[in-house]
Amino acid sequence: MPDSLPLLLTPRMEPITQSVLTEGALLRQLTDGLGSPLNVVLPEALDDNVEGFRAVYRHHRLRGQIYFAHKANRSSALLRHLAATDAGVDVASLGELQHALGSGFGPGRIMATGPKNREFLWLAARSGITVNADSLDELSELAALVAAGRLPRVRVMVRLAEFASRGVRMVSRRSRFGVPSGQLSEALDRVEKHADQLELTGVAYHLDTIGLAEKAIALESCLVALDECRRRDRAAWSIDIGGGFGVDYLADGQQWERYTSELAQAMLGRRAPLTWNEHGYGLRNEAGTLRGTLGLYPASRPDSGPGYLGRLLSATAPEQRRPLGTLLLDSMCDLDIEPGRALLDQCGLVLARVLEVREGADLLVRLDLNARDVSLEEHGVLMDPVVIPRDGNAVPETTEVYLLGNLCLESDLITRRKVVLPVRPRPGDLLAFVNTAGYFMDFSATRALHQPIGRKVALFRQGGSWSWCLDEHYWPVHESREAA
Amino acid sequence: MRYEDMTEAIGNTPLVRIDPAVHGLRNIDLYAKMELLNPFGSLKDRAAWQMARPLLAGAAERGDTVVELSSGNTAKALAMIAGMHGLRFKSVTNRMKVPEVKDLLLLLGAEIDELPGQAECLDPSDTEDPLSRMHRTLTSNGSGYVHTDQYFNERNVEAHQHGTGPEIVKDLDGRAPDYFVACVGTAGSSTGVARALRQHDPDVRVIGLVAAKSDFIPGIRTIDEVHEVGLFEPGVYDAIETITADEAIDGLLTLVRRCGTPAGPTGGGAFHGAVRHLRTVDAGLTERRTAVFIVCDRVESYLSYLRERRPALFGRPPRRNDTRGLDEAEIAAAPTADVEEARRWPGLVVDLRSPYAFQALHIDGSINIVDELFAELLHGGLPFSRRQPVLLVCPVGEKSARYAALLTRMGHPSVRSLAGGIIAWRDAGARLVRD
């Protein structure tokens, strides 16, 4: 039976986000002065997120480093603020490495991952960071650079892939990264061959899945790999399990369940469409049966971030039948992680101005930003923006709208979903896309059509109220400035 | 009764009246169709045999493998049938959540492929799920697979239309029941039985039960998942109602404890859903009615499922000499030895870590008793002489402190816990060996 209540997808907003949204005058002033779209980052929200992961480490008595996956956001403010905590940073390009070094991270707290060109390897070797090697040839290329420059030994980890499960076969997606775990001894041979240039500190994996069982197999395989290192008298003590801990985006899981149920009904033609041109987000109607798969991020994930890590560490290793966290500890192994979006939970929002509200068969709201400025749709995350009225007075009126972008392009919808807003937007209002610091803020933004890329500002609390500065001007020293 | 093989024992299950004192309905006779008495253990035996039978000819000669997307009873039945006909069986699933069922399938010689979880970094342009891809491989010619395709195979429905349904009518002396309540899994049984019953009486009311969306009841689909089933036709059901795992377990307990029926959660859910629905009509009735629900399978395969959701049902008396009986003060007072003292330890060194980690690196001369095993030993009493000094070793000195406290309480005079554990030992540069 079609559900007639409004299909809200209310974002989960922690007190810091709520507090920023009450600053309507400040947010309007900022977008007036700096233009729409405007990216707002909240560096101090990082502290709770780092602490959340640390609490899981403490609970399992584990040591090791939390490396922030820099690719999730280019912000300087976030990186510099993080440099003032005990976390590290995972860099995946030459530019990111330069940024990390310039933001206050010492080489001991930087890990290079992903595909690397020669320049990236050179700076990594020069600066003495840890290199998480993606292939055997990368190990050799790095060793050659170290030898040529007569540099000290570089710490390396070997990223493994294609883990075999014994007994029940676990099918995993193919990955373009890493050394097949079956070639571990070749990788160790390669490290030994370059023993004067490379120092093996451990092994790594990163799986693009939310499936715990696959990760359990990979983690146990890494323990076996570490044992092989020890058998060869290579004192390697770390396992890097990458990221993929996820974020819980919605305040109410019931809303997500209702929305996805109704979307299925809409695709089967049993209720009015919920999407632009009856887009199915991967679902399709074949003779009355629903086929395909829902291509959406599971926006309601109560067990995400630190909670997900905790669950992985408590999961029983398929072969040794002890909790993975216990096995890590038994083996005196340090655990390194590389969370991206999970560390940026509640760390920022994107503001956009409403340009036009067009009546018709559907109410169309045209915004001064495009789908790449806040790439929720590209990443399959559905959550409602928050209306910040132009004059501070909002008249509650549940309104269904489509959100259009500022590109001269049919496909430029901020989301193809019909969005339900509790307040009818008017031209001049702002829409706040909250909790978008992780991957949705600057990951895909382009200057297509000479449209500007949003400026980025950092908001921070000073003397009991919110202050701001341009992202590039933020250094985590404002408190001491205040004290002086 | 004499049969040529077990498949002949499929079907003709009894229809058993549920004691009104149990269900409390005054005007309705409630009957259970005892599908748990099928030879391979469930209702799915019927569909599995009906679907597999026409595909068997020549399959053994070709060396084909029977394959089905199933994580439960259909897989179990097909594995048995495949085995009887010299074929291999493979189950492809992302829903294998009940460990006993998985173990049983492996015991039957089945091969299991588990599908991956959703990608964390989503690629929305990739709308082909692993299941669709798998499906394509299976249906291509000469694949070596015999695919029974339970969610789309009309023979799944026929098994019940010509078997389960008519049996119910026969046992009710040629009348169809007024109400039929069934859990919806593949929709095969509910659709097939409904068709047969309505041939006798078009007014039969059919109630379909689905699981709440975030819930998990093995064998029942959620309200969304039923739409992915080719056999599911909403028109079959007069009402579709939701049951929770909690309600299914309540129903299971009633059947198990009061009705002499060792039903699994699906049967429990059907019973609970039936009574809940019928209670609303019972009061207004002036003449007698009959209702039938299906008990799909047996309880034994779901013990871990039940243990996880109702741990209180499995409460056991506390065992003696248990570290959980220690208080914080006792643990804090546990005698410890630092690395220096440990290096000169005169007695036994017991390493409580996993055998694997122990073999990789350990303190020279130590012995390994993994903590779980050590805990078991201590329930029985002191496993070594009081005159033997014992140093306990664990990763960070936490578990070993608990056991040192417990051994002290048990009267061992010279037990110590290595302070900071083997990690402190390593960090102090003390020697670790590998034999």
Boltz contact constraints between the chains, C-beta under 6 A:
constraints:
  - contact:
      token1: [A, 61]
      token2: [B, 396]
      max_distance: 6.0
  - contact:
      token1: [A, 168]
      token2: [B, 112]
      max_distance: 6.0
  - contact:
      token1: [A, 169]
      token2: [B, 113]
      max_distance: 6.0
  - contact:
      token1: [A, 170]
      token2: [B, 114]
      max_distance: 6.0
  - contact:
      token1: [A, 171]
      token2: [B, 113]
      max_distance: 6.0
  - contact:
      token1: [A, 171]
      token2: [B, 115]
      max_distance: 6.0
  - contact:
      token1: [A, 171]
      token2: [B, 116]
      max_distance: 6.0
  - contact:
      token1: [A, 172]
      token2: [B, 116]
      max_distance: 6.0
  - contact:
      token1: [A, 173]
      token2: [B, 116]
      max_distance: 6.0
  - contact:
      token1: [A, 208]
      token2: [B, 119]
      max_distance: 6.0
  - contact:
      token1: [A, 208]
      token2: [B, 120]
      max_distance: 6.0
  - contact:
      token1: [A, 208]
      token2: [B, 121]
      max_distance: 6.0
  - contact:
      token1: [A, 209]
      token2: [B, 116]
      max_distance: 6.0
  - contact:
      token1: [A, 209]
      token2: [B, 117]
      max_distance: 6.0
  - contact:
      token1: [A, 210]
      token2: [B, 117]
      max_distance: 6.0
  - contact:
      token1: [A, 210]
      token2: [B, 118]
      max_distance: 6.0
  - contact:
      token1: [A, 210]
      token2: [B, 120]
      max_distance: 6.0
  - contact:
      token1: [A, 211]
      token2: [B, 116]
      max_distance: 6.0
  - contact:
      token1: [A, 211]
      token2: [B, 117]
      max_distance: 6.0
  - contact:
      token1: [A, 214]
      token2: [B, 116]
      max_distance: 6.0
  - contact:
      token1: [A, 227]
      token2: [B, 360]
      max_distance: 6.0
  - contact:
      token1: [A, 230]
      token2: [B, 360]
      max_distance: 6.0
  - contact:
      token1: [A, 244]
      token2: [B, 120]
      max_distance: 6.0
  - contact:
      token1: [A, 257]
      token2: [B, 213]
      max_distance: 6.0
  - contact:
      token1: [A, 261]
      token2: [B, 224]
      max_distance: 6.0
  - contact:
      token1: [A, 264]
      token2: [B, 224]
      max_distance: 6.0
  - contact:
      token1: [A, 264]
      token2: [B, 227]
      max_distance: 6.0
  - contact:
      token1: [A, 282]
      token2: [B, 127]
      max_distance: 6.0
  - contact:
      token1: [A, 289]
      token2: [B, 230]
      max_distance: 6.0
  - contact:
      token1: [A, 290]
      token2: [B, 227]
      max_distance: 6.0
  - contact:
      token1: [A, 290]
      token2: [B, 228]
      max_distance: 6.0
  - contact:
      token1: [A, 292]
      token2: [B, 127]
      max_distance: 6.0
  - contact:
      token1: [A, 293]
      token2: [B, 129]
      max_distance: 6.0
  - contact:
      token1: [A, 295]
      token2: [B, 124]
      max_distance: 6.0
  - contact:
      token1: [A, 295]
      token2: [B, 127]
      max_distance: 6.0
  - contact:
      token1: [A, 297]
      token2: [B, 122]
      max_distance: 6.0
  - contact:
      token1: [A, 320]
      token2: [B, 354]
      max_distance: 6.0
  - contact:
      token1: [A, 320]
      token2: [B, 356]
      max_distance: 6.0
  - contact:
      token1: [A, 322]
      token2: [B, 354]
      max_distance: 6.0
  - contact:
      token1: [A, 327]
      token2: [B, 354]
      max_distance: 6.0
  - contact:
      token1: [A, 329]
      token2: [B, 395]
      max_distance: 6.0
  - contact:
      token1: [A, 330]
      token2: [B, 353]
      max_distance: 6.0
  - contact:
      token1: [A, 330]
      token2: [B, 354]
      max_distance: 6.0
  - contact:
      token1: [A, 330]
      token2: [B, 357]
      max_distance: 6.0
  - contact:
      token1: [A, 330]
      token2: [B, 395]
      max_distance: 6.0
  - contact:
      token1: [A, 331]
      token2: [B, 357]
      max_distance: 6.0
  - contact:
      token1: [A, 332]
      token2: [B, 423]
      max_distance: 6.0
  - contact:
      token1: [A, 332]
      token2: [B, 426]
      max_distance: 6.0
  - contact:
      token1: [A, 379]
      token2: [B, 122]
      max_distance: 6.0
  - contact:
      token1: [A, 380]
      token2: [B, 122]
      max_distance: 6.0
  - contact:
      token1: [A, 380]
      token2: [B, 124]
      max_distance: 6.0
